[in-house]
């Protein structure tokens, strides 16, 4: 079981903070956007006498409410196709436990959300990466490369769009290509859609909108990023495949129920006005623009322009991103400040890839991003393991 | 993956309710005791701007608070030996994932909490049951029987005291015998102590109080029953074994963090006055006395007197508890009421055991227990699959 690449630097950050250093945390997808007051108020004003177990699939009232939400975003499901989970994490875990036996394989385009490894490890499932590349902004690799990796043990393909960690937003053509592949080989399509609302170039496409693939799709969802409510730990597994749903329910029953107070929040969230997302989306887009532009102005740095979510991966002129990120926290300061980044190596399944890449989560306001970029710029000048590679110098991505 | 024996009857209960039948739910450990107002108020008055991920091990402030709690109950631990989990369920799951590889074995006295099967299944671990018997109130089976089941694959013994589903409270002698066995074969001792506060004959002994076994013990804990807060989904894995703790942390990091609002409740709970437990404990004890006495007065019924928790297992003069429990919901009414029980078969690992036993959770008030016992008494008269077995007639347990 590998440690979380996002969290393994935490002790160094804690040590830096204890020395009085201001650490800009761009390492983790913890938004600074405020949790909407109405959904917190729903908990504050809830009339609770006994905080009971809910239904193992989540409160029926919440599931019915979510049907409205999904309808609004163009996904047609019924309440008994929704299983409320403890964060998106549990939805992913239930997917692995339900659709794959130990020894089975799931194909995931890399770089990918590192915790997929943890869930795969828990389920005894093998992750087979197909490499996407920074040069074309981490677009879906050619379908032929997926096909080459399919074996008798392959049971599923897992995608995430808008993507964590790359920010890449899959096009309809890419989603359709995945559909054809899943139909051809009868594979499940696991679709992590945590960042649905945050897409900046056109709309995010849900796997459940792919006609004819309904029985193969498991949608993994969460309120964490959507409503800036990561700490609530509330997600959902959505599937029209009744056998899969029933099997997942057994795992759901074993852990009794998803968090109760969070479900009150989730239910209230569906009643937020439709324009709720306008402000955070505009804010994230402005941050993205600033971050990407600042990065690409740094000598030797290349950062493609992400189409969604609130992550970007940048290539840096460094020897080793793990060393660099630790050095930023242990050895470097600029005006008594530094920046915390996630080494990209942890997002690749193939050893050796991503050594000169880092993931940046633009979850801080514009001033903080500017200050963090000042730190990074200075750090790249001072870092002893600097590698001069002029290839991408001053190239601005799409 | 087996379905939950406690929850599989839910659709029949829902159907009965839709017909207007009052169903007394003695099937599930969902207490009716009110959640303490101060711990709900702590959430209501919490000043939250962004509901962020907490530390993967839980908020440090909560872990430090729990150190106080454990000290009060005679358990000496430090905050970095406590890992906050999503309910006791996750603590058990982390224990399995951390200490056992797929194919390894865990020995559990049966009948046992059925969801252990689910977690074992998820972890690819084999549960090896050692049978305890209703005749002696489900006391710890002779250590020799454990020893007979130990193989090269045995990595742990799991016990729960006070016990769910039997209510049995292990004595110091029994706990010491388990300690010697674990030391002799270098086994982990998983100790589910969810019901610590509810012991009616002397004090519950924690596995972490067993001198010399500290490195082998994983304590699985939860606030669900203690503070009538099942829906919060908040528990803890406590261990002094640093390697185990560090390995469990990797699984904790993969799922990011335990529920945030619940941690506010948990922290406030430690500040409840010491006498808080007096009222629920007195109430549960009165219910137990009523339930056990009513059961043992029914012809052909035998129910040992449980020493703790809020469960009892009773032997009934019936052919098949699964059929009987379903029949109670589908076919039977008395004054337009019926009772929902948990078939004991689901709590045994050995097929065929427990066929004439049911588990009753005394989580309803005295009037409701009386009414439920009226139903059961009548049902045992009417049930077509009745089996006359005079052996235990009118025997009152210890």
Interface residues (C-beta under 8 A of the other chain):
Chain A: X1 X2 X3 X4 X7 X28 X30 X31 X32 X33 X34 X35 X40 X43 X44 X45 X48 X49 X50 X51 X52 X53 X54 X56 X86 X87 X89 X90 X93 X97 X102 X115 X117 X118 X119 X122 X123 X124 X228 X229 X230 X231 X232 X233 X247 X249 X250 X251 X253 X254 X255 X256 X257 X258 X259 X260 X261 X262 X265
Chain B: X1 X2 X3 X4 X7 X28 X30 X31 X32 X33 X34 X35 X40 X43 X44 X45 X48 X49 X50 X51 X52 X53 X54 X56 X86 X87 X89 X90 X93 X97 X102 X115 X117 X118 X119 X122 X123 X124 X228 X229 X230 X231 X232 X233 X247 X249 X250 X251 X253 X254 X255 X256 X257 X258 X259 X260 X261 X262 X265
